[in-house]
Amino acid sequence: MTKKNYPNPVKLIKYYELINFNLIYNNKAINRYKKDNFEISSNKAENLEILKKSIQNIKNCDLKNNATNMVFSDGNPKSKIMLIGEAPGSNEDQEGLPFVGRAGVLLDKMLASINLDRKSVYISNVVNYRPPENRRPTEEEINRYLPFLKKHIQIINPKILILLGSSAMSAILGNEDVISKVRGKWIERNFGKSKISVIVTFHPAFLMRQPAQKKMAWIDLKMIRDKKTNLKI
């Protein structure tokens, strides 16, 4: 009778540890959004990665061709509060994150005034690449990136959407009125299957140029604070 030689179980365990067996054969999608312990579902992480790659694969775009980095987002993808700015500036272009320059410092102060910070909100822009000389994105550029932005909103699925400045207002609301007539009002909009409360306020860069308008922005911030409380966010 032939004696069978079974593998040494201790050696097998060491071997599987060596080749990282659990990682190779794990059915769960890799979650690349673990920054600051923001654990999100595999489905949301996968959809954000797909969206990011779709933007990176845009063809024949002067914004993309002249930029250093794509600026996708910052903050907590689990948040129910999403902010949308206009476009990356030079600092954002270098670091690949939205609102990291002087306007970002003011935005952080605005958020702090209503007990929010970057760990409790999610931030993106209308366009994901810096326009040359920090100019405003053109209507054509906004329309090119708008489908990606709307998809971004659907993936995050916030309860509150804050539009910072006229470019974000026009892109999402299609409103031709001046921002001073639209800001400070709650507007309900459907994104996919979700109804989201939208509010427009001034962009921090504008407030640095027109500090007298900060009192109006404070009214908007208090409205956001109250809405956050009412929605139990």
JOKAGI-V960569 format. One record per residue. N is the residue number from 0. RES is the residue in three letters. SS is DSSP state (H for helix, E for strand, L for the rest). OMEGA is omega in whole degrees, -180 to 180 (none if undefined). Layout:
n->(N;N)
res->(RES;RES)
ss->(SS;SS)
omega->(OMEGA;OMEGA)
//
This chain:
n->(0;1;2;3;4;5;6;7;8;9;10;11;12;13;14;15;16;17;18;19;20;21;22;23;24;25;26;27;28;29;30;31;32;33;34;35;36;37;38;39;40;41;42;43;44;45;46;47;48;49;50;51;52;53;54;55;56;57;58;59;60;61;62;63;64;65;66;67;68;69;70;71;72;73;74;75;76;77;78;79;80;81;82;83;84;85;86;87;88;89;90;91;92;93;94;95;96;97;98;99;100;101;102;103;104;105;106;107;108;109;110;111;112;113;114;115;116;117;118;119;120;121;122;123;124;125;126;127;128;129;130;131;132;133;134;135;136;137;138;139;140;141;142;143;144;145;146;147;148;149;150;151;152;153;154;155;156;157;158;159;160;161;162;163;164;165;166;167;168;169;170;171;172;173;174;175;176;177;178;179;180;181;182;183;184;185;186;187;188;189;190;191;192;193;194;195;196;197;198;199;200;201;202;203;204;205;206;207;208;209;210;211;212;213;214;215;216;217;218;219;220;221;222;223;224;225;226;227;228;229;230;231;232)
res->(MET;THR;LYS;LYS;ASN;TYR;PRO;ASN;PRO;VAL;LYS;LEU;ILE;LYS;TYR;TYR;GLU;LEU;ILE;ASN;PHE;ASN;LEU;ILE;TYR;ASN;ASN;LYS;ALA;ILE;ASN;ARG;TYR;LYS;LYS;ASP;ASN;PHE;GLU;ILE;SER;SER;ASN;LYS;ALA;GLU;ASN;LEU;GLU;ILE;LEU;LYS;LYS;SER;ILE;GLN;ASN;ILE;LYS;ASN;CYS;ASP;LEU;LYS;ASN;ASN;ALA;THR;ASN;MET;VAL;PHE;SER;ASP;GLY;ASN;PRO;LYS;SER;LYS;ILE;MET;LEU;ILE;GLY;GLU;ALA;PRO;GLY;SER;ASN;GLU;ASP;GLN;GLU;GLY;LEU;PRO;PHE;VAL;GLY;ARG;ALA;GLY;VAL;LEU;LEU;ASP;LYS;MET;LEU;ALA;SER;ILE;ASN;LEU;ASP;ARG;LYS;SER;VAL;TYR;ILE;SER;ASN;VAL;VAL;ASN;TYR;ARG;PRO;PRO;GLU;ASN;ARG;ARG;PRO;THR;GLU;GLU;GLU;ILE;ASN;ARG;TYR;LEU;PRO;PHE;LEU;LYS;LYS;HIS;ILE;GLN;ILE;ILE;ASN;PRO;LYS;ILE;LEU;ILE;LEU;LEU;GLY;SER;SER;ALA;MET;SER;ALA;ILE;LEU;GLY;ASN;GLU;ASP;VAL;ILE;SER;LYS;VAL;ARG;GLY;LYS;TRP;ILE;GLU;ARG;ASN;PHE;GLY;LYS;SER;LYS;ILE;SER;VAL;ILE;VAL;THR;PHE;HIS;PRO;ALA;PHE;LEU;MET;ARG;GLN;PRO;ALA;GLN;LYS;LYS;MET;ALA;TRP;ILE;ASP;LEU;LYS;MET;ILE;ARG;ASP;LYS;LYS;THR;ASN;LEU;LYS;ILE)
ss->(L;L;L;L;L;L;L;L;H;H;H;H;H;H;H;H;H;H;L;L;H;H;H;H;L;L;L;L;L;L;L;L;L;L;H;H;H;L;L;L;L;H;H;H;H;H;H;H;H;H;H;H;H;H;H;H;L;L;L;L;L;H;H;H;H;H;L;L;L;L;L;L;L;E;E;L;L;L;L;L;E;E;E;E;E;L;L;L;L;H;H;H;H;H;H;L;L;L;L;L;L;H;H;H;H;H;H;H;H;H;H;H;L;L;L;L;L;L;L;L;L;E;E;E;E;L;L;L;L;L;L;H;H;H;L;L;L;L;H;H;H;H;H;H;H;H;H;H;H;H;H;H;H;H;H;H;L;L;L;E;E;E;E;E;L;H;H;H;H;H;H;H;H;L;L;L;L;L;H;H;H;H;L;L;L;L;E;E;E;E;E;L;L;E;E;E;E;E;E;E;E;L;L;H;H;H;H;H;H;L;H;H;H;H;H;H;H;H;H;H;H;H;H;H;H;H;H;H;H;H;L;L;L)
omega->(-177;-180;-180;179;179;179;176;-176;179;179;178;180;180;-180;-180;176;-179;-178;179;-174;-177;180;-176;-173;178;-178;-178;177;178;-180;-179;-178;180;179;-179;177;176;179;178;-177;179;-179;179;179;-180;180;177;178;179;179;-180;179;178;178;179;-177;178;-178;173;179;-180;178;-179;-176;-178;-178;176;-178;168;178;-173;-176;171;177;-171;-179;175;-174;175;176;-178;178;178;177;-175;-175;177;171;-176;179;179;179;180;-175;180;-180;179;173;176;178;-178;178;178;177;179;178;178;179;178;179;-178;-178;177;174;174;173;-176;176;-178;176;177;-171;173;-179;177;175;-172;178;-176;171;-180;179;179;178;176;176;179;178;178;180;179;-180;179;-176;-176;178;178;180;180;177;179;180;180;-179;180;177;-180;171;178;178;-177;-180;-176;176;-173;180;177;178;-178;-178;-174;-175;-178;-174;-180;177;176;-174;-178;179;-175;-175;175;178;176;-180;179;179;177;174;-173;-179;-175;173;-174;175;-175;175;179;172;-176;175;180;179;177;-179;176;178;-178;-175;179;-179;180;179;177;178;179;175;179;-179;178;176;178;178;-179;179;178;179;-178;-180;179;178;none)
//
